[in-house]
Amino acid sequence: MHGATDRGRSNLRQFQRRIGHIRVKTLLCAALSVMVLFAVAPSAMARSAHSATTASAATAQAQAAQASVTLAHVPVGEMSISFTQSTRTANTALNMTGMPPSTSAVALVVAGTCDAPGGIFWRGAVFTADPNGKVVNFRVKFSGVQGTSANSAVVIQTIAGNGETRDGYNLACGSIKSTRIGGPVTQASVTFGPVPGAQNGNVTGSATLAEDDSHALTVNVQTAALAPSSQHGVSINLGSCMWLS
């Protein structure tokens, strides 16, 4: 009994060291895979499979390590915006995690909401994520800005190249929330998340992983809101959803 439990704990420790996070990859029509859709939440916890009775010791041996995870949208991030009315200038600062590594994108201020993005108010500068999918404190100063509507949002849009085959796909979106209105400077913030108005832009799901004593790994994935009849793949990667490796 104790031997089976000890083996389960040992396998669990090895299991946790080997698996950093699991991602669902979108299989595009060009048969290329891009890891941009959604990933394991950092709070996912692993647990060992063990039993309190001798009768279930064989089960603990056969299924020595388990984990369950919640799949959530990536990339995510934040943007701060300050707009000076008198000079018609705007300053933005962008931070993102979970971007497709080493790919470029652009932030667009658009009319409408993330459920139904509309026309473009103004276009940001192109930025490139680092090899770990991060964008850190990317700052841009814009001149000649006419301001934005109260009902507007910012979308992060792909630029094809360097492994990204989609051009103009909305990866993430957030509504503009004013934090200070009036006076010489208007300040606002944006929190980026899913894009309900884009195909595969608001996918959710969960996954379970189980490894037995022979080191055979079984992965079961359940998802919702994928495009009908679309094909997707699953990969298990080192690192985390916030720091791709």
C-alpha positions in Angstrom: 0.0 0.0 0.0 2.6 2.5 1.0 4.9 1.4 -1.8 2.2 2.2 -4.4 1.6 5.6 -2.8 5.3 6.4 -2.7 5.7 5.5 -6.3 2.7 7.7 -7.1 4.3 10.7 -5.4 7.6 10.1 -7.1 6.0 9.9 -10.5 4.0 13.0 -9.7 7.1 15.0 -9.0 8.7 13.9 -12.3 5.4 14.6 -14.0 5.3 18.2 -12.7 8.9 18.8 -13.6 8.4 17.7 -17.2 5.2 19.5 -17.9 5.1 23.3 -17.9 1.8 24.1 -19.7 -0.5 22.7 -22.3 -1.6 24.6 -25.4 -4.2 24.1 -28.1 -2.9 25.1 -31.5 -4.9 26.3 -34.4 -4.3 24.3 -37.5 -4.5 26.7 -40.4 -5.5 25.9 -43.9 -1.8 26.1 -45.0 -1.2 23.2 -42.6 1.0 25.4 -40.4 0.4 25.4 -36.6 0.5 28.6 -34.6 0.3 28.6 -30.8 -2.0 31.5 -30.2 -5.4 30.4 -29.2 -5.5 29.5 -25.5 -3.5 27.9 -22.8 -3.4 26.6 -19.2 -4.2 29.0 -16.5 -1.2 29.4 -14.1 -3.2 28.2 -11.2 -3.6 24.7 -12.6 -2.6 22.2 -9.9 -1.4 18.6 -10.1 -2.3 15.9 -7.6 -1.1 12.4 -7.1 -3.6 9.5 -7.4 -3.5 7.3 -4.3 -5.9 5.3 -2.3 -6.7 4.9 1.4 -7.5 1.2 1.1 -5.5 -1.9 0.1 -8.1 -2.8 -2.4 -7.4 0.3 -4.4 -3.6 0.2 -4.3 -3.5 -1.3 -7.8 -5.4 1.7 -9.1 -2.9 4.0 -7.5 -0.1 2.1 -9.2 -1.8 2.1 -12.6 -2.6 5.9 -12.4 0.3 7.3 -10.5 0.1 11.0 -11.4 -2.8 13.2 -12.5 -3.4 16.9 -13.3 -6.3 19.0 -14.3 -6.1 22.4 -16.0 -8.4 25.1 -17.1 -7.8 26.4 -20.6 -8.1 30.2 -21.1 -7.6 32.8 -23.8 -4.1 34.1 -24.6 -2.6 36.6 -25.3 -3.5 38.9 -22.4 -2.1 42.3 -21.3 -2.7 45.9 -20.6 -2.4 49.3 -22.2 -2.3 52.8 -20.6 -3.4 55.8 -22.7 -3.0 59.5 -22.0 -4.5 62.1 -24.4 -3.7 65.8 -24.3 -6.5 67.8 -25.8 -4.5 71.1 -26.5 -1.7 69.4 -28.5 -3.8 66.5 -29.9 -1.1 64.1 -28.8 -1.6 60.6 -27.2 0.9 58.4 -25.4 0.4 54.7 -25.0 2.3 52.0 -23.0 1.7 48.3 -23.9 2.5 45.1 -22.0 1.5 41.7 -23.3 2.1 38.1 -22.4 1.3 34.9 -24.3 1.9 36.4 -27.8 3.1 34.1 -30.6 6.9 34.2 -30.0 8.9 36.6 -32.1 5.9 37.7 -34.2 4.7 41.2 -35.0 1.3 42.8 -34.3 -0.3 46.2 -34.1 -2.8 47.9 -31.8 -5.8 49.5 -33.3 -8.3 51.9 -31.6 -11.6 51.0 -33.1 -15.3 52.0 -32.7 -17.7 49.6 -31.0 -16.9 46.7 -28.6 -14.9 43.5 -28.6 -18.2 41.7 -29.5 -18.5 43.8 -32.6 -15.4 45.8 -33.5 -16.1 48.7 -35.9 -14.1 51.2 -37.9 -10.6 52.3 -37.0 -10.1 55.6 -35.1 -6.3 55.4 -35.2 -3.6 52.8 -35.8 -0.7 52.2 -33.5 2.9 51.3 -34.3 4.0 47.8 -35.1 5.5 45.9 -32.2 7.3 42.5 -32.0 7.0 40.0 -29.1 10.2 38.5 -27.7 11.1 34.8 -28.0 9.0 34.1 -24.9 5.9 35.8 -26.2 6.3 39.0 -24.1 5.9 42.7 -24.9 7.3 44.9 -22.2 6.5 48.6 -21.8 6.2 49.3 -25.6 5.7 53.1 -25.7 4.4 55.2 -28.6 3.6 58.9 -29.0 1.0 59.9 -31.5 0.4 63.4 -32.9 -2.7 64.7 -34.7 -5.0 62.5 -32.7 -8.7 63.5 -32.8 -9.6 61.6 -29.7 -11.9 58.6 -29.4 -15.5 57.9 -28.9 -16.7 56.9 -25.4 -17.7 53.5 -27.0 -14.4 52.3 -28.3 -11.9 49.5 -27.9 -8.4 48.5 -28.7 -7.7 45.3 -30.7 -4.3 43.5 -31.1 -4.1 42.5 -34.7 -1.7 40.1 -36.3 0.8 40.9 -39.1 1.8 38.0 -41.2 5.4 36.8 -41.2 7.9 34.9 -39.1 5.6 31.9 -38.6 2.4 33.8 -38.4 0.2 33.1 -41.4 -2.8 35.2 -40.5 -2.8 38.9 -41.5 -5.3 41.2 -39.8 -6.6 38.6 -37.3 -7.8 40.0 -34.0 -5.7 38.2 -31.3 -6.9 40.2 -28.2 -9.3 43.0 -27.4 -10.2 45.3 -24.5 -12.6 48.2 -24.0 -11.2 51.6 -23.2 -11.9 52.6 -19.6 -11.4 56.2 -18.7 -9.6 56.7 -15.4 -9.6 60.5 -15.5 -11.9 62.7 -17.7 -11.7 66.4 -18.0 -8.8 68.8 -17.5 -5.8 69.1 -19.9 -5.1 65.4 -20.0 -7.5 62.4 -20.3 -6.2 59.1 -19.1 -7.5 55.6 -19.8 -6.6 52.0 -19.6 -7.3 48.8 -21.5 -7.3 45.2 -20.2 -6.8 42.7 -23.1 -8.6 39.4 -23.2 -10.9 37.3 -25.6 -12.4 38.7 -28.8 -15.9 37.3 -28.9 -16.4 39.0 -32.3 -13.6 37.0 -34.0 -13.6 33.4 -35.1 -12.1 31.2 -32.4 -11.7 34.5 -30.4 -13.4 33.3 -27.2 -12.6 29.6 -26.8 -12.8 28.0 -23.4 -12.1 24.5 -22.1 -10.4 22.1 -19.8 -7.9 19.3 -19.9 -7.0 16.3 -17.7 -3.6 14.5 -17.8 -2.8 11.2 -16.3 0.5 9.2 -16.3 0.7 5.6 -15.2 3.7 3.7 -13.8 4.8 2.8 -17.3 5.1 6.5 -18.1 2.2 6.4 -20.6 0.5 9.8 -20.7 -3.2 10.2 -21.5 -4.5 13.7 -22.3 -8.2 14.5 -22.6 -9.3 17.9 -23.8 -12.7 19.5 -23.9 -13.4 22.8 -25.6 -16.3 25.2 -26.4 -16.8 27.9 -29.0 -14.4 26.6 -31.6 -15.5 27.1 -35.2 -17.6 24.3 -36.5 -15.7 21.4 -38.2 -12.4 23.2 -37.6 -9.3 21.1 -36.8 -6.9 21.8 -33.9 -3.9 20.2 -32.2 -2.7 20.0 -28.7 0.9 20.5 -27.5 2.6 20.3 -24.0 5.4 22.8 -23.6 7.9 23.9 -21.1 7.4 27.3 -19.4 4.1 28.8 -18.6 1.3 30.7 -20.4 2.9 33.9 -19.4 6.5 32.9 -20.3 6.7 30.6 -23.3 9.8 28.3 -23.5 
